[in-house]
């Protein structure tokens, strides 16, 4: 009887090394598998929390709030790959696609540092005791500082424009779809041994995940544009898909470089694409000659 009790306790409180081994088994059996959620999954790394051992294992209102706030990362019935499984303390992460990581372009910030001349003037101002010379040097320094401030403001404005252009290349719902989603399978104490087997974990998620979706359900969270072309591609990526263009016209919009290029396509007629700072922002297909 005592031996049985000890054995059961050992199974319940899985040692760290054994848990790591079982995590490897989970990953080898489930990562890369095509599954489909039975509910709309929010596009956030916060994920959907599932408590298999509780009377109310999932808070549907919380999921609906997150969907409203973050958008849909994986819609109901859309097949997606399991990309990562991670055992963490009292829960298991079950990631789909990008796992809820937002894919929108990050805001960049250019920095204009002090020039060598500014530093030289600062040194001379510290060293000199001549009042008139000091005032002249300070005037020169202020002029340089004003120029640097204006240049910083110009670059900041360009960074914002570039970010907005990249962001507007796709609809908000498309950015959300690129994020994917995740389940967090949570427990009140350590992860139990039955959750560390592929069959056990699948059983715990079966109410919310279809582990054998039909083939036609497969959709890519990255399929956010028709055909090969999509906004946000670089000019080089478009050239790779369609070859060298027939011709291009360069222009300027403020401080931004713009280019309009045209291609003749074997089956689809003609393509005209517009790039801003080397990024595709607009394109049209037509049957008429360019």
Buried (B, 14 or more C-beta within 10 A) or exposed (E): EEEEEEEEEEEEBBEEEBBEEBBEEBBEBBBEBBBBBBBBBBBBBBBBBBBBEEEEBBBEEEBEEBBEEBBBBBBEBBBBBBBBBBBEEEBBBBBBBBBBBBBBBEEEEEEBEEEEEBEEBBEBBEEEEEEEEBEBBEEBBEEBBEEBEEEBEEBBEBBEBBBEBBBEBBEEEBBBBBBBBBBBBBBEEBBBBBBBBBEBBBBBBEEBBBBEBEEEBBBEBBEBBEEEBBBBBEBEBBBEEBEEBEEEEEEEEEEEEBBBBBBBEEEEBBBBBBBBBEBBBEBEBEEEEB
